[in-house]
Amino acid sequence: MSPVTGTTRGGGPWTPKFIEKIEIEKCIGCGRCYKVCGFGVLELIEKPFEGEDEYGDDMGNKVMSVAAPENCIGCEACARVCTKKCHVHAAI
């Protein structure tokens, strides 16, 4: 299968890169990528951390997850707004 290609508004070549995964060990759960994606590709999930905080509670955090990769259009907007560079994209 050959890669999907297109043309930018300026006439240059463009190859979309679709989301493969999010590296959760880098993700801080800020939600920037979630807000920029209008196609419902991502969702915020709980990420349990090992250990407890100073109050004896289990530590937890939210991170992004790829919920609907089939909805991705390959624009990479999520990766461009991510300060932690945790999105992995690939051309198909």
C-alpha positions in Angstrom: 0.0 0.0 0.0 1.5 3.4 -1.0 1.3 6.3 1.5 -1.5 8.7 1.3 -0.3 12.1 0.0 -1.9 15.4 -0.7 -1.1 19.0 -1.5 -0.9 21.9 0.9 -2.6 25.2 0.2 0.7 26.6 -1.1 1.1 23.7 -3.5 3.7 21.7 -1.6 3.5 18.0 -1.0 1.9 16.8 2.3 1.8 13.3 3.8 -0.5 12.9 6.7 0.9 11.1 9.8 -1.7 9.3 11.9 -1.5 8.8 15.6 -0.1 5.5 16.7 0.2 6.0 20.5 0.9 8.3 23.3 3.9 7.7 25.5 2.2 7.9 28.9 5.4 8.1 30.8 5.9 11.5 29.2 2.3 12.7 29.3 1.3 15.1 32.1 -2.4 15.1 31.2 -2.6 18.8 30.5 -5.4 18.3 27.9 -3.9 20.6 25.2 -4.0 17.8 22.6 -7.5 16.9 23.6 -8.7 20.4 23.1 -7.1 20.9 19.7 -8.5 17.6 18.2 -12.0 18.0 16.9 -12.4 14.4 15.9 -12.7 12.6 19.2 -9.4 10.7 18.8 -8.2 11.2 22.4 -9.6 10.7 25.9 -8.3 11.5 29.4 -7.8 8.4 31.5 -6.6 7.7 35.0 -3.0 6.7 35.4 -2.1 5.1 38.7 1.3 5.7 40.0 3.2 3.3 42.1 3.4 4.2 45.8 1.6 6.6 48.0 1.7 10.3 48.7 2.6 11.9 52.1 -1.0 11.3 53.3 -1.0 7.6 52.6 -3.3 7.9 49.6 -2.6 6.1 46.3 -1.1 8.6 43.9 -2.9 9.0 40.6 -2.9 11.3 37.6 -4.7 11.7 34.4 -3.0 11.1 31.0 -4.2 11.0 27.4 -5.0 7.9 25.6 -5.8 7.1 22.0 -9.5 6.2 22.2 -10.5 6.2 18.5 -7.5 6.0 16.2 -9.8 5.5 13.2 -11.0 9.1 13.6 -7.5 10.5 13.1 -7.1 12.6 9.9 -3.3 12.8 10.2 -3.0 16.6 10.8 -0.6 16.2 13.8 -2.2 19.2 15.6 -2.1 17.2 18.8 1.7 16.7 18.6 2.3 20.4 17.7 0.6 21.6 20.9 2.2 19.0 23.2 5.0 20.5 25.3 6.2 17.0 26.4 6.4 15.5 22.8 4.7 12.3 23.8 2.6 11.7 20.6 3.9 9.0 18.2 2.6 9.4 14.6 3.3 7.4 11.4 2.4 7.7 7.7 0.5 4.8 6.3 
